[in-house]
């Protein structure tokens, strides 16, 4: 399968580039959907990246273009997200295993990869229960 090359320039830039942002990733076999939210929960952008070493580098560069990236919520860190979780940890990013979004919320908001990625990012917010990925 050919790799997907995308511009890593953000669509929206936070007013303060030193602001912390959170990454959320909905993982799949060939492409991961990613979303960036502020620590206040505002979604900034979402994109998809190939599940390759280059795709992981593009994802991290894109996410860091919005601000300081210290934490990420990733679905399926034991399977489709395992390699990405290792890459993020190697980049000094704390990775949190995120369960699939709440079914009530999914019915209300719909089911798309971008929505799931945003939910994964929001799951890292301090008020949520979480488990650090192995």
C-alpha positions in Angstrom: 0.0 0.0 0.0 1.5 3.4 -0.9 2.2 5.8 1.9 0.1 8.9 2.5 2.2 12.0 2.6 0.5 15.1 4.1 1.6 18.5 4.9 2.4 18.8 8.6 1.4 22.4 8.8 -1.4 23.0 11.3 -4.8 24.4 10.2 -5.1 26.3 13.4 -2.3 27.5 15.7 -2.9 28.2 19.4 -2.3 31.8 20.4 0.5 30.7 22.7 2.9 28.2 21.0 4.1 27.2 24.5 0.7 25.9 25.4 0.4 22.2 26.2 -1.6 20.2 23.7 -2.9 16.6 23.9 -2.7 14.0 21.1 -5.4 11.4 20.6 -5.1 8.5 18.2 -7.7 6.0 16.8 -5.5 3.2 15.6 -6.1 1.0 12.5 -4.0 -1.5 10.5 -2.9 0.8 7.7 -3.8 4.4 8.8 -4.0 6.0 12.2 -6.5 8.9 12.8 -5.1 11.6 15.1 -6.5 14.7 16.8 -5.1 17.5 18.8 -6.9 19.2 21.6 -5.9 21.9 24.1 -5.8 21.1 27.9 -9.1 23.0 28.1 -10.6 20.5 25.6 -10.8 22.6 22.4 -10.1 20.6 19.3 -7.5 22.2 17.1 -7.2 19.8 14.1 -7.4 16.1 13.0 -5.6 14.2 10.4 -4.7 10.6 9.3 -1.2 9.2 9.0 0.2 5.9 7.6 1.3 3.2 10.1 4.9 3.4 9.0 8.0 4.8 10.7 7.8 7.9 8.4 4.1 8.2 9.2 4.8 8.2 13.0 7.5 10.9 12.5 5.0 13.0 10.4 2.3 12.5 13.1 4.6 13.7 15.9 5.9 16.7 13.9 2.3 17.7 13.1 1.2 17.4 16.7 4.1 19.4 18.0 3.4 22.2 15.5 0.4 23.1 17.7 2.3 23.4 21.0 4.1 21.4 23.7 3.2 17.7 23.4 3.8 15.7 26.6 0.8 13.3 26.7 -1.1 11.2 24.2 -4.2 8.9 24.4 -3.9 5.9 22.1 -6.4 3.2 21.4 -5.3 -0.4 21.2 -1.7 0.0 22.4 -1.4 -3.8 22.6 -2.2 -4.4 18.9 -2.6 -1.8 16.1 -1.2 1.0 18.3 1.8 -0.9 19.8 4.4 0.5 17.4 3.1 4.0 17.6 3.0 3.8 21.4 6.7 2.7 21.4 7.6 5.6 19.0 5.8 8.2 21.1 7.5 7.0 24.3 10.9 7.2 22.5 10.0 10.8 21.8 9.4 11.5 25.5 5.6 11.5 25.3 3.6 9.8 28.0 1.2 7.3 26.4 -2.1 6.4 28.0 -4.1 3.4 26.9 -7.6 4.6 25.9 -10.7 2.4 25.7 -13.2 2.8 22.9 -15.4 5.9 23.4 -18.6 5.6 25.5 -21.4 4.1 23.4 -23.9 6.7 24.4 -21.6 9.5 23.2 -20.9 7.6 20.0 -24.6 7.3 19.2 -25.1 11.0 20.0 -22.1 12.4 18.1 -21.7 9.7 15.4 -18.9 7.3 14.7 -15.9 8.5 12.7 -12.2 8.0 13.1 -11.7 11.7 13.7 -14.4 11.7 16.5 -12.7 8.6 18.1 -9.3 10.3 17.9 -10.6 13.4 19.6 -12.3 11.3 22.3 -8.9 9.6 22.9 -7.2 13.0 23.3 -9.9 14.1 25.7 -9.5 10.9 27.8 -6.0 12.1 28.8 -7.5 15.2 30.4 -6.8 15.2 34.2 -10.4 14.6 35.3 -10.7 11.2 33.5 -9.6 7.8 34.9 -6.8 6.4 32.9 -4.1 3.6 32.8 -0.6 4.1 31.5 0.1 1.8 28.5 2.6 -1.0 29.1 
